[in-house]
Amino acid sequence: MTDMPVERFEVSLNTPAGLLTMPVEVPTGFVPVTTIVPLMRRLSQQAQALEERKSVAAGHPISCRMGCAACCRMLVPVSAPEAFALKDMILALPDARRARMMTKLSETRARVEQAGLLARLTDVAETTQPLIDEEMEPLNREYYALRMPCPFLENETCSIYEDRPAACRELLVTTPAELCQDMVKNQVQALPVPVRISTVLGALWSELVGGPARLIPLPIALDWAERHSAERSLVWKGTQLLDKALDKVWRYLSQELAHRAEAGSRMQRGTEGTSSGN
């Protein structure tokens, strides 16, 4: 994660699809919040792999394949730590590639502005109020209606695949791939997400800085990171970041386990009611 000395731990998490055990390393010194992002992504990936194996065993394999980029027209939210990490990644690119990427981002921003959505996306990124899914849905639909490729999409393939946002990593579907061409009209079945890392990182950022748990629309993430560059320079002990991040993960997993247990109970009650009726 950094060149400074690290401390090693083994993390064990009880996920809805089974026990996840993962070795982790964290710096012993003071580091920016972006240091925790790769670790959280790896945790999410392993939790998703357990879900995928469970789904495959139940006869529902994943339909997503390289080059299938229908979902790359959706409005993707990123947390503040992810926005900072994305900016760092782009600044570290070779000049020519960085210039191409910045041009595409500018083109995307211009199209969003032309569609009348830029101010609303900026309001979402800067709001101090909690974001509610129902309130975001109209904006999500209007953005999706543009059918605008993600600025990081090249030849229908993600050009930042190793650094892609958590929300992109967590969207996997089990229904036929052709249904994803219109996710509004078609019933697309997504793999359950055991823990949403963008939500975890947003909650972590909120606790660290005492502000809102931000979710920032991807097309303006670099603009947001630039406006908040002073916050990017803040540092914390690596072990402190890990403890606080894992606390958020455990809380999320507890809620998800309870939610699925309740859903299973409702389904069981419905089955028993149907049987009794027959």
N, C-alpha and C positions, 0 to 999 in steps of 0.2 A: 504494500500500500504506500509506504514511504521508505526512505533510506535509514530512518532512525531505528533504534532497537524496538523489538516487538515483544508482546506477551501473547502466549498461546493458550487457547481455551477449547473445550469441546462443548458445543451447543446441542441440546436435545429438546425437541419440540414435539408435542403431541398434536398432529394435524388430523383433519377428518379422514384422510386416506392412509394414515399410519404414522409410525414414529419416524421423525427426521433427526438424524445425528450428523453433525457437520463440524469438522475442526476449523477454527478461525484464528487469525492473527490480527492483533491491533497494536498500533504504535504506543509506546509508553509515554511519549511526550505530547505536546500540544499540537493539534492539527485542525484544519478546517473541516466543516461538516461534509464536504465532498468526499472525504476519506472513507466514510461509512457507506457510500453509495454502491461501489462494486460488491461489497460483502452482502448487502441487502439484496442485490440483484441475484447473487449466487444462491442465497437462501430461498428466494422466490422460485428460482429455477428448479431447485431440488424438491420443493413442496409441490410445484406443478408436475414434476415427473412422477411423483407418487399418485397424483390425481389421474394422470394420463394412463398409468399402468392399471389402475382400478377401472377406468373407463374401457380400456381395451379388453380387459378380462371379462367385462360385462357385455362385450360384443359391440362396443361403440368406439371404433378407432378414430383418431384425429384426421380430419380432412385437409388441414392446412399443408401446403407444399411450397417450396421455393418458387417464386415467380407468380404465385397466387396473391395478388396485392389489392384485392377488392377492399379490404378493411383499411387500407392506407389512404382512404378518402374521408375517413372519419375525423372528428375533432378530438385530438389526443390531449389529455391533461397531464402536466408534469408537476412535481413538487418543487419547492424552492431549491433544495439540495441538488435535484436533477437538473434544474435550469442552470445552476452554477457549473455543474460538472459538464454539461453540454457545451457551455461557453468555453471552458478550459480545453475541452477536446478539440473544438474547432480552431482555437488559437494555436494549438500545437501542430496543426496540419501543415504540410508543405504549402508554400505560397500559392501555387497555381490551383491546387485543389481547394484551398480555403477561399480563394477568390470566386471560383465556380459556385461553391456552396453559398457564399454570401449573396451572389447574384440571384440564385434561385430563391433564397429567403426574401430578398427584396421584391422579387416578382410575385411571390405568394402574398406578401404584405400588401402590395399594390392591388392585387385582385380582391383580397378580403376587404380592403378599404373601398374599392369600387362597388362591391356588393353591399356596402353599408353595415358591415359587421365589425370593423376594426375598433370602433369606440366601445362596442359592447364587449368584445374580447378583452380590451384593456380594463374595462370596469371589473370584469371577472377576476383578472390577475391582481388588481389593486384593492379589491373590496376588503373591508375589515369585518364583514358579516359572514356567518356560516353559509356555505353553498348547499342548496337543497336540490336533489336530483330532479324533482318535478319542475323547479324553476329553470334549470339548465336545459331541459328537454327541447323547448322551442329553438334555442340557439343551436343545439346539437343538430337538429333536423335541418335548419336553414343552412348550416355549414355543409352538411352531408349532401344537400341538394345541389351544391355547386359542383360535386364530383371532381374536386380539385385534388390532384395527387399531392401527397406529402412532399414538402420541399427537399427531403432527404431521399426521395425515391428516384432511382436511376435504372431505366430499362426494366421497370416493374420489380426491382430488387432494392432492398434497403441498403443504402450506402454507408450507414453507421450501425450496422447490425450488432456489433459487439457492444455498442454504447447506446442502443435504442432505449427509449423510455420503458419503465416498468409496465405501463398500461398496454404497450404493444406486445410485450412478452406474455402477458396474462390472457390475451384473447386467442383462444383456440376453439375451433368448432368441430362438432361431430356430425353435423348434417352435410349433405352433398355440397361441394364447393361452389357449384353454379348458383346456389341460393344466395350466396354472399354478394352477388352482383347488385342486389337491391335488398338491403337489410331492413328497410322500412316495410315493404310489401310482403316479404317472405318470412316464414317462421324459421329462424336460424337458432339452432341449439348450441349454446356455448358450454365449454367445460367449466364446471364450478371452480371458482378461484378461492383457494384456502386462505390466502392473506394478500391484500392489495398493498403492495409496497409503496406506491405513490401516496396512499392514505397514511401509512405508517411514517414515511419520511415527512409528510406534511405535518403530522401531529408532533413528530420530533422537533421540527423547526419551530413550531408554535411554542413548545415548552422552552426551547433554548433561548429564543429572543423575546418571548412574551407577547407575540403578535398572533395574527390569525393563521390557521392551518391552510396555507395557500395551495390552490391548484391552478396552474398557469397554462393557458392554451399554448400548445407547441409552436404555432406559427409566430408567436411574439415572445417566446421564452428568452431569446437572446436579448431582445429589447429590455425585458424585465430585469434580466441579470445585469445589464449595463446600468440601469437606473439604480440598482441596489448593490452596486459594486462594493460599497463600504461594508455592507453586511457580509460579503464574501470573504473579507479579510479577518473576520472573527475566528478565534480558535478555542478548542476545548481539549481536555485530555482524551486520548483515544479510548481508554477504558470507560470513561464517563459516557462517551458517545455510544459505545457498544451497549452498556447497561441500559441507557435510556431507550435506545432503539429496540432492544430485545423486550423491554417492558411493554412497548407499544405493540410489538408482534404478539406477545403472549395475550394481551388484552383483546386484540383482534381475533386471534384464534379461538379464545374462549367464547367470544360472541358468535363466531361462525359455527363452532361445535354446538352451541345451544340452539342456534337458528336451524341447523340441519336436524337436530334431534326433535325439535318442535314440528318441523315439516314432515319428518318421518311419522310422528305420532298422529298428525292430522290425516296423513295418507292411510295409516292403519285404521284409524277410526272410520274413515270413509269407506274402506274396503269391508270392514265389519258391518257397517250400516247397509251397504249394498247386499251383502250376504244375508243379513237378517230380513231385508225386504223381499229377497227371493224366496 
